[in-house]
Amino acid sequence: MKYPRGGGPLARPLEGKVALVTGAGRGIGRAHALALADAGAAVLVNDLGGDFRGEGSRDATPANEVVERIRGMGGRAIVDTGNVADWESARGMVESAVSAFGRLDIVVNNAGICRFSTLDQMTPKDWDLQIAVNLTGTAAVSHWAADYWRSLGPQPGRAIINTSSPAGTNPVPGSPAYCASKAGVAALTIAAAAELADLGARVNAIAPMARTRMTLAVAAHEDALKPVNAGFDRVAPEHISPLVVYLASERCRFTGRVFGIEGDDLFLFVGWSAAHHINNGRRAWSTEELADALSEIDPQDRGFYIAPSKRIAGPSPSDQTLTTLERIGTKY
């Protein structure tokens, strides 16, 4: 565990918080659930089971394994196998978290699928399933969390972290439905941040690039995303999660923003372009390093209530830095 129990400057930043993570049985979502638990949060681990195309029967095994891992760490966690695309199931997730842990502070909308097909080849099912899981699922869980928070009135420290994609911020050919759903998540994030600011809730999104079952299904990704035998594995999914912990923590100064991240590369988007690029020298980011690196960057609050900070110019991307997306022919 990275965070010692008890007080002091190294105390776990999410101690006493409750988080709900969707699609948390495998891959990036699994890493998020473990990192949030390690940072002190109790976690509802949601995972429907099935494959990355949204097919297959329900399987609680992945979610159960994550919950057992968290409990083995000394944390608190429960399983949920509801479908995020179903509004009543999404409501049940929020209610289960509150019933089990007495509150809900953090929502991480990670569940997503991809059914690779071009515009002329995709079926109605391809479109409907991707919009349902990726976009409607994000909206449904966020809706019920916001409804719960509204019933309690304003409180500081609430956070929603949505999952967009580099394919949403810079759409690429091959899966327009997926691109559209993930671009929709980014837009939903910005709109929701304005609406929920009065409740003390920050709403941000991440556009991660990491090794998952979905990315490994693309032949063009094989070389760029395969595990490394030695050195820094920049596409390991666990490198994404410190950003989620930061965005969920009180150290976060941002709302309505979209962050791109791959390994040690961190991006902040303005529109669909990265305004800042910060490199961590081939080391995985820690939550504290992220907080320090981002401490002087203008939050660009767009009317949200955030403490003012001085405006500075961000560093330019290094000519020597080559992201995975650039290696396979697509840039942030």
C-alpha positions as CSV (number, residue, x, y, z in Angstrom):
1,M,0.0,0.0,0.0
2,K,1.3,3.5,-0.9
3,Y,-0.6,5.4,1.8
4,P,0.1,4.8,5.5
5,R,-2.9,4.7,7.8
6,G,-3.3,7.5,10.4
7,G,-2.6,11.2,10.2
8,G,0.3,13.3,9.0
9,P,1.4,14.6,5.6
10,L,1.4,11.1,4.0
11,A,-2.1,10.2,5.3
12,R,-4.4,8.7,2.7
13,P,-6.1,11.6,0.8
14,L,-9.5,9.9,0.5
15,E,-9.8,8.6,4.0
16,G,-13.5,8.3,5.0
17,K,-14.7,8.9,1.4
18,V,-17.0,6.5,-0.5
19,A,-16.4,5.9,-4.2
20,L,-18.5,4.2,-6.9
21,V,-16.5,2.8,-9.8
22,T,-18.2,1.4,-12.9
23,G,-16.5,-1.2,-15.1
24,A,-14.1,-1.9,-12.3
25,G,-13.6,-5.7,-12.7
26,R,-10.7,-5.5,-15.2
27,G,-8.2,-3.2,-16.8
28,I,-8.3,0.5,-16.1
29,G,-11.4,0.3,-13.9
30,R,-9.8,-2.4,-11.7
31,A,-6.7,-0.2,-11.2
32,H,-9.0,2.8,-10.3
33,A,-10.9,0.8,-7.7
34,L,-7.6,-0.5,-6.1
35,A,-6.0,2.9,-6.1
36,L,-9.1,4.6,-4.5
37,A,-9.2,2.0,-1.8
38,D,-5.5,2.4,-1.2
39,A,-6.1,6.1,-0.8
40,G,-8.6,5.4,1.9
41,A,-12.0,5.3,0.1
42,A,-14.6,2.6,0.6
43,V,-15.5,1.4,-2.9
44,L,-18.6,0.0,-4.7
45,V,-17.1,-2.2,-7.4
46,N,-19.5,-2.3,-10.4
47,D,-18.9,-4.7,-13.3
48,L,-21.5,-6.4,-15.4
49,G,-19.1,-9.0,-16.8
50,G,-19.0,-9.9,-20.5
51,D,-16.5,-8.8,-23.1
52,F,-15.4,-5.4,-24.4
53,R,-18.0,-5.6,-27.1
54,G,-20.9,-5.7,-24.6
55,E,-21.5,-9.3,-25.4
56,G,-21.5,-12.4,-23.2
57,S,-23.4,-13.4,-20.1
58,R,-23.1,-11.6,-16.8
59,D,-20.2,-12.7,-14.7
60,A,-19.6,-11.4,-11.2
61,T,-16.2,-13.1,-10.9
62,P,-14.1,-10.0,-11.9
63,A,-15.9,-7.7,-9.5
64,N,-15.7,-10.2,-6.7
65,E,-12.0,-10.6,-7.2
66,V,-11.4,-6.9,-7.0
67,V,-13.5,-6.7,-3.8
68,E,-11.6,-9.5,-2.2
69,R,-8.4,-7.8,-3.1
70,I,-9.5,-4.6,-1.5
71,R,-10.7,-6.3,1.6
72,G,-7.3,-8.2,1.7
73,M,-5.7,-4.7,1.8
74,G,-7.8,-3.9,4.9
75,G,-10.2,-1.8,2.9
76,R,-14.0,-1.8,2.5
77,A,-15.7,-2.8,-0.7
78,I,-18.9,-4.3,-2.1
79,V,-19.9,-5.8,-5.4
80,D,-22.5,-4.5,-7.9
81,T,-23.2,-6.2,-11.2
82,G,-25.8,-3.8,-12.5
83,N,-25.9,-2.5,-16.1
84,V,-24.9,1.2,-16.2
85,A,-27.0,1.7,-19.4
86,D,-30.2,0.9,-17.4
87,W,-31.4,3.9,-15.4
88,E,-32.9,1.8,-12.6
89,S,-29.7,-0.2,-12.3
90,A,-27.7,3.0,-12.1
91,R,-30.0,4.2,-9.4
92,G,-29.5,1.0,-7.5
93,M,-25.7,1.4,-7.6
94,V,-26.0,4.8,-5.9
95,E,-28.5,3.5,-3.3
96,S,-26.3,0.4,-2.6
97,A,-23.2,2.6,-2.0
98,V,-25.2,4.8,0.4
99,S,-26.8,1.8,2.1
100,A,-23.5,0.0,2.6
101,F,-21.3,2.9,3.5
102,G,-23.6,5.7,4.7
103,R,-22.7,8.2,1.9
104,L,-21.4,8.7,-1.6
105,D,-18.6,11.2,-2.4
106,I,-16.9,10.0,-5.6
107,V,-18.3,8.6,-8.9
108,V,-15.9,7.2,-11.5
109,N,-17.7,6.5,-14.7
110,N,-15.3,4.0,-16.3
111,A,-17.5,1.4,-17.9
112,G,-17.3,1.3,-21.7
113,I,-17.4,-0.9,-24.7
114,C,-16.2,-0.7,-28.3
115,R,-17.7,-2.4,-31.3
116,F,-15.2,-1.7,-34.1
117,S,-17.0,-0.9,-37.4
118,T,-16.9,1.9,-40.0
119,L,-19.9,4.1,-40.5
120,D,-21.1,2.2,-43.6
121,Q,-20.6,-1.2,-41.9
122,M,-21.9,-0.6,-38.4
123,T,-25.3,-2.1,-37.4
124,P,-28.0,-0.4,-35.3
125,K,-26.9,-2.7,-32.5
126,D,-23.3,-1.4,-32.8
127,W,-24.5,2.2,-32.5
128,D,-27.1,1.6,-29.8
129,L,-24.9,-0.4,-27.5
130,Q,-22.0,2.0,-27.6
131,I,-24.1,5.0,-27.0
132,A,-26.0,3.2,-24.3
133,V,-23.0,2.0,-22.3
134,N,-20.5,4.7,-22.9
135,L,-22.7,7.9,-22.9
136,T,-26.0,6.9,-21.4
137,G,-24.3,4.9,-18.7
138,T,-22.2,7.9,-17.7
139,A,-25.2,10.2,-17.7
140,A,-27.4,7.7,-15.7
141,V,-25.0,7.1,-12.9
142,S,-24.1,10.8,-12.7
143,H,-27.8,11.7,-12.7
144,W,-28.6,9.5,-9.6
145,A,-25.5,10.7,-7.8
146,A,-26.4,14.3,-8.4
147,D,-30.0,13.6,-7.4
148,Y,-28.7,12.1,-4.1
149,W,-26.4,15.1,-3.5
150,R,-29.2,17.6,-4.3
151,S,-31.3,15.9,-1.6
152,L,-28.6,16.6,1.0
153,G,-27.8,20.1,-0.2
154,P,-24.3,21.6,-0.9
155,Q,-21.3,19.9,0.6
156,P,-17.6,20.3,-0.4
157,G,-15.5,17.4,-1.6
158,R,-17.8,15.7,-4.1
159,A,-16.3,14.5,-7.4
160,I,-17.4,12.9,-10.7
161,I,-14.6,11.6,-12.9
162,N,-15.8,10.5,-16.4
163,T,-14.0,8.5,-19.0
164,S,-13.7,10.0,-22.5
165,S,-11.0,8.7,-24.8
166,P,-8.3,10.0,-27.3
167,A,-10.8,8.7,-29.8
168,G,-13.3,11.2,-28.5
169,T,-11.0,14.2,-28.2
170,N,-9.4,13.5,-31.6
171,P,-11.7,11.1,-33.4
172,V,-10.2,8.5,-35.7
173,P,-11.7,6.3,-38.5
174,G,-12.7,2.8,-37.7
175,S,-15.3,3.3,-35.0
176,P,-17.4,6.5,-35.4
177,A,-20.0,5.4,-32.8
178,Y,-17.3,4.9,-30.2
179,C,-15.8,8.3,-31.1
180,A,-19.1,10.0,-30.9
181,S,-20.0,8.4,-27.5
182,K,-16.7,9.5,-26.0
183,A,-16.8,13.0,-27.4
184,G,-20.3,13.1,-25.9
185,V,-18.8,12.2,-22.5
186,A,-16.4,15.1,-22.8
187,A,-19.2,17.5,-23.6
188,L,-21.4,16.1,-20.8
189,T,-18.6,16.6,-18.4
190,I,-18.3,20.3,-19.1
191,A,-22.0,20.9,-18.9
192,A,-22.4,18.9,-15.7
193,A,-19.6,20.8,-14.1
194,A,-21.5,24.0,-14.5
195,E,-24.7,22.5,-13.2
196,L,-23.3,20.8,-10.1
197,A,-20.8,23.4,-8.9
198,D,-23.4,24.7,-6.5
199,L,-23.5,21.3,-4.8
200,G,-19.7,21.3,-4.2
201,A,-19.2,18.7,-6.9
202,R,-16.3,18.9,-9.3
203,V,-16.8,17.1,-12.6
204,N,-13.8,16.2,-14.8
205,A,-13.0,13.7,-17.5
206,I,-10.0,11.7,-18.4
207,A,-9.0,10.5,-21.9
208,P,-6.6,7.6,-21.0
209,M,-4.4,5.6,-23.2
210,A,-3.4,2.2,-21.7
211,R,-3.4,-1.5,-22.4
212,T,-6.8,-3.0,-22.1
213,R,-8.8,-5.8,-23.7
214,M,-10.3,-3.2,-26.0
215,T,-7.0,-1.7,-27.2
216,L,-5.3,-5.1,-27.6
217,A,-8.1,-6.1,-30.1
218,V,-6.7,-3.6,-32.6
219,A,-3.9,-5.1,-34.6
220,A,-2.2,-1.7,-35.2
221,H,-1.9,-1.3,-31.4
222,E,0.0,-4.6,-30.8
223,D,3.5,-3.3,-30.9
224,A,2.8,0.0,-29.2
225,L,0.8,-1.5,-26.3
226,K,2.5,-4.8,-25.5
227,P,4.1,-5.2,-22.1
228,V,7.8,-4.4,-21.7
229,N,10.2,-6.8,-20.2
230,A,12.3,-4.1,-18.5
231,G,12.0,-0.4,-17.8
232,F,9.0,1.8,-17.6
233,D,5.8,0.3,-19.0
234,R,4.1,3.5,-20.2
235,V,0.8,1.8,-21.2
236,A,0.2,-0.2,-18.0
237,P,-3.3,0.7,-16.8
238,E,-2.3,1.4,-13.2
239,H,-0.4,4.5,-14.4
240,I,-3.8,6.2,-15.1
241,S,-5.2,5.8,-11.6
242,P,-3.1,8.4,-9.7
243,L,-4.8,11.0,-11.8
244,V,-8.2,9.7,-10.8
245,V,-7.2,9.8,-7.1
246,Y,-6.0,13.4,-7.6
247,L,-9.2,14.4,-9.3
248,A,-11.2,12.8,-6.5
249,S,-9.2,14.5,-3.7
250,E,-9.3,17.9,-2.1
251,R,-6.1,18.8,-3.8
252,C,-7.9,19.0,-7.1
253,R,-8.4,22.6,-8.3
254,F,-10.3,21.9,-11.5
255,T,-13.8,21.3,-12.8
256,G,-15.2,21.0,-16.3
257,R,-11.8,19.9,-17.7
258,V,-10.6,16.9,-19.8
259,F,-7.2,15.4,-19.0
260,G,-5.3,13.1,-21.4
261,I,-2.9,10.7,-19.8
262,E,-0.6,8.0,-21.1
263,G,2.1,6.7,-18.8
264,D,4.2,9.7,-17.7
265,D,2.6,12.1,-20.1
266,L,-0.2,14.4,-18.9
267,F,-2.3,16.6,-21.1
268,L,-5.0,19.3,-20.4
269,F,-7.4,19.9,-23.3
270,V,-8.8,23.2,-24.4
271,G,-11.5,22.3,-26.8
272,W,-10.1,19.2,-28.3
273,S,-6.4,20.4,-28.2
274,A,-3.9,19.9,-25.4
275,A,-3.0,23.2,-23.8
276,H,-0.3,21.8,-21.6
277,H,2.1,18.9,-21.6
278,I,4.0,17.8,-18.5
279,N,6.4,15.0,-18.5
280,N,7.5,13.0,-15.4
281,G,10.8,11.6,-16.6
282,R,9.7,8.1,-17.4
283,R,8.3,7.6,-13.9
284,A,4.7,6.9,-13.0
285,W,3.0,9.9,-11.5
286,S,2.1,9.9,-7.9
287,T,-0.9,11.9,-6.6
288,E,1.4,14.4,-4.8
289,E,3.6,14.9,-7.9
290,L,0.5,15.5,-10.0
291,A,-0.8,18.0,-7.5
292,D,2.5,19.9,-7.4
293,A,2.9,19.8,-11.2
294,L,-0.6,21.2,-11.7
295,S,-0.6,23.7,-8.9
296,E,0.3,26.7,-11.0
297,I,-1.7,26.0,-14.1
298,D,-4.7,28.2,-14.8
299,P,-7.9,26.2,-14.1
300,Q,-9.8,28.1,-16.9
301,D,-12.9,28.1,-14.7
302,R,-15.3,29.2,-17.4
303,G,-17.5,30.7,-14.8
304,F,-17.2,27.9,-12.2
305,Y,-16.5,29.0,-8.7
306,I,-12.8,28.2,-8.1
307,A,-10.3,30.0,-6.1
308,P,-8.4,32.4,-8.4
309,S,-4.8,31.5,-9.4
310,K,-2.2,33.4,-11.4
311,R,-2.1,32.7,-15.2
312,I,1.1,31.2,-16.5
313,A,2.2,29.7,-19.7
314,G,2.5,25.9,-19.7
315,P,5.5,24.0,-21.0
316,S,5.7,23.0,-24.6
317,P,5.7,19.3,-25.5
318,S,9.2,17.9,-25.9
319,D,10.3,17.1,-29.5
320,Q,11.7,13.9,-28.0
321,T,8.4,12.8,-26.5
322,L,6.5,10.3,-28.6
323,T,3.2,9.1,-27.3
324,T,1.6,5.8,-28.2
325,L,-1.0,7.5,-30.3
326,E,1.8,9.3,-32.3
327,R,3.5,5.9,-32.8
328,I,0.4,4.5,-34.4
329,G,-0.3,7.5,-36.5
330,T,-2.8,9.5,-34.4
331,K,-2.0,12.5,-32.2
332,Y,-3.8,14.0,-29.3
